Amino acid sequence: MPTDLPALILASHQRLLGRPLLPADIAPEHAAHWLQHDAPFCVLAHDGSADPRFIYANACAQACFGYPAAELIGLPSRLSAEAPNREERQQLLDQVSRQGFATGYRGLRIARDGRRFWIEDVTVWNLLDATGACHGQAATYRRWRDA
């Protein structure tokens, strides 16, 4: 796993989608901190294992799912969706694996306390390093609402 995960998230988003994830006024030396603590949108990432586990969740995503970082990091990402919705989620991830990214996704998710909520206008992309090696996938969304 890359040691500088925020940099990988940001660089792979820029490379695959052709646009930055962060606002232009965020200085590079502050990017990781801003993404983790100040971003007004959710960012999550999971590894590339057979049963992917969360490896990154910014403060906004932690609040959205109701998990502290210590519990969310390492959680199998499939558990973020209820069993009936996992097939749809897997189809999205398969599309991202083939095409590099997908945009406009909407899906039902489940929080730690059992609350169901919709994530909307989600962008998912592969975490590709400078050599092209894939380290998993990341997602971002700005809108969510209770189901």
C-alpha positions as CSV (number, residue, x, y, z in Angstrom):
1,M,0.0,0.0,0.0
2,P,1.4,3.4,-0.9
3,T,2.5,5.4,2.1
4,D,1.1,8.7,0.9
5,L,-2.5,7.7,0.2
6,P,-3.9,11.2,0.0
7,A,-1.4,12.0,-2.8
8,L,-2.3,8.9,-4.6
9,I,-6.0,9.7,-4.4
10,L,-5.5,13.2,-5.7
11,A,-3.1,12.3,-8.4
12,S,-5.1,9.4,-9.8
13,H,-8.3,11.5,-9.8
14,Q,-6.4,14.2,-11.8
15,R,-4.9,11.6,-14.2
16,L,-8.1,9.7,-14.9
17,L,-10.8,12.4,-14.8
18,G,-8.6,15.3,-16.1
19,R,-9.6,17.7,-13.3
20,P,-8.4,18.2,-9.8
21,L,-10.3,17.0,-6.8
22,L,-9.3,20.0,-4.7
23,P,-10.0,23.7,-5.2
24,A,-7.2,25.6,-6.9
25,D,-6.5,27.7,-3.9
26,I,-5.4,24.8,-1.7
27,A,-1.5,24.8,-1.7
28,P,0.0,21.4,-2.4
29,E,1.7,21.2,1.0
30,H,-1.8,21.6,2.7
31,A,-3.7,19.2,0.3
32,A,-3.6,16.1,2.5
33,H,-4.7,17.9,5.6
34,W,-7.4,19.7,3.8
35,L,-8.7,16.6,2.1
36,Q,-8.8,14.7,5.4
37,H,-10.1,17.4,7.8
38,D,-11.7,20.3,5.9
39,A,-13.2,19.0,2.6
40,P,-16.9,19.6,2.5
41,F,-17.4,16.3,0.5
42,C,-16.9,12.7,1.2
43,V,-13.8,10.7,0.0
44,L,-13.3,7.0,0.7
45,A,-10.9,4.5,-0.7
46,H,-10.6,0.7,-0.5
47,D,-7.7,-1.6,-1.3
48,G,-7.6,-4.0,-4.3
49,S,-8.0,-7.2,-2.4
50,A,-10.6,-9.9,-3.2
51,D,-12.8,-8.5,-0.4
52,P,-11.7,-4.9,-0.5
53,R,-11.3,-3.1,2.8
54,F,-11.5,0.6,3.5
55,I,-8.0,2.2,3.6
56,Y,-9.1,5.9,3.7
57,A,-12.1,7.9,4.8
58,N,-12.0,11.6,5.3
59,A,-13.7,13.3,8.2
60,C,-16.8,14.0,6.1
61,A,-17.2,10.4,5.1
62,Q,-16.6,9.2,8.7
63,A,-19.5,11.5,9.8
64,C,-21.7,10.4,6.9
65,F,-21.3,6.7,7.8
66,G,-21.2,7.3,11.6
67,Y,-17.9,5.5,12.1
68,P,-14.7,6.7,13.8
69,A,-11.6,6.2,11.6
70,A,-10.4,3.4,13.8
71,E,-13.5,1.3,13.0
72,L,-14.0,2.4,9.4
73,I,-10.5,1.8,8.2
74,G,-10.1,-2.0,7.7
75,L,-13.9,-2.6,7.4
76,P,-14.8,-4.6,4.3
77,S,-16.3,-1.9,2.0
78,R,-19.1,-4.3,0.9
79,L,-20.5,-3.8,4.3
80,S,-21.3,-0.2,3.5
81,A,-24.2,-1.5,1.4
82,E,-26.9,-3.9,2.4
83,A,-26.8,-7.4,1.0
84,P,-29.5,-6.8,-1.7
85,N,-27.6,-3.7,-2.9
86,R,-24.2,-5.3,-3.1
87,E,-24.6,-6.7,-6.6
88,E,-25.4,-3.2,-7.9
89,R,-22.3,-1.9,-6.1
90,Q,-20.2,-4.7,-7.5
91,Q,-21.3,-3.9,-11.0
92,L,-20.2,-0.3,-10.5
93,L,-16.8,-1.4,-9.2
94,D,-16.4,-3.8,-12.2
95,Q,-17.1,-0.9,-14.6
96,V,-14.5,1.2,-12.8
97,S,-12.0,-1.6,-13.1
98,R,-12.6,-1.8,-16.9
99,Q,-12.9,1.9,-17.7
100,G,-10.8,3.6,-15.0
101,F,-13.6,5.6,-13.5
102,A,-17.4,6.1,-13.5
103,T,-19.5,9.1,-12.7
104,G,-23.1,9.8,-11.8
105,Y,-23.7,6.8,-9.6
106,R,-26.5,6.8,-6.9
107,G,-26.7,4.1,-4.3
108,L,-28.3,3.1,-1.0
109,R,-25.8,2.8,1.9
110,I,-26.0,1.8,5.5
111,A,-24.4,3.7,8.4
112,R,-23.0,2.2,11.6
113,D,-26.2,2.7,13.5
114,G,-28.3,1.1,10.8
115,R,-29.6,4.3,9.2
116,R,-30.0,4.0,5.5
117,F,-29.0,6.9,3.2
118,W,-28.6,7.6,-0.4
119,I,-25.3,8.7,-1.8
120,E,-25.8,10.7,-5.0
121,D,-23.7,11.9,-8.0
122,V,-20.8,9.6,-6.9
123,T,-17.6,9.5,-8.8
124,V,-15.5,6.3,-8.4
125,W,-12.0,5.9,-9.9
126,N,-9.0,3.5,-9.8
127,L,-6.1,4.4,-7.5
128,L,-3.4,4.2,-10.1
129,D,0.2,5.2,-9.2
130,A,2.6,6.8,-11.6
131,T,3.7,3.4,-13.0
132,G,0.1,2.4,-13.7
133,A,-0.2,-0.1,-10.8
134,C,-3.7,-0.2,-9.3
135,H,-3.9,0.0,-5.5
136,G,-7.7,-0.1,-5.2
137,Q,-10.5,2.4,-5.9
138,A,-11.6,5.7,-4.4
139,A,-15.0,7.4,-4.4
140,T,-16.2,10.9,-3.7
141,Y,-19.6,12.5,-3.4
142,R,-21.0,15.8,-2.2
143,R,-24.7,14.8,-1.7
144,W,-26.3,12.3,0.6
145,R,-29.7,12.1,2.2
146,D,-31.6,9.8,4.5
147,A,-33.6,7.1,2.8
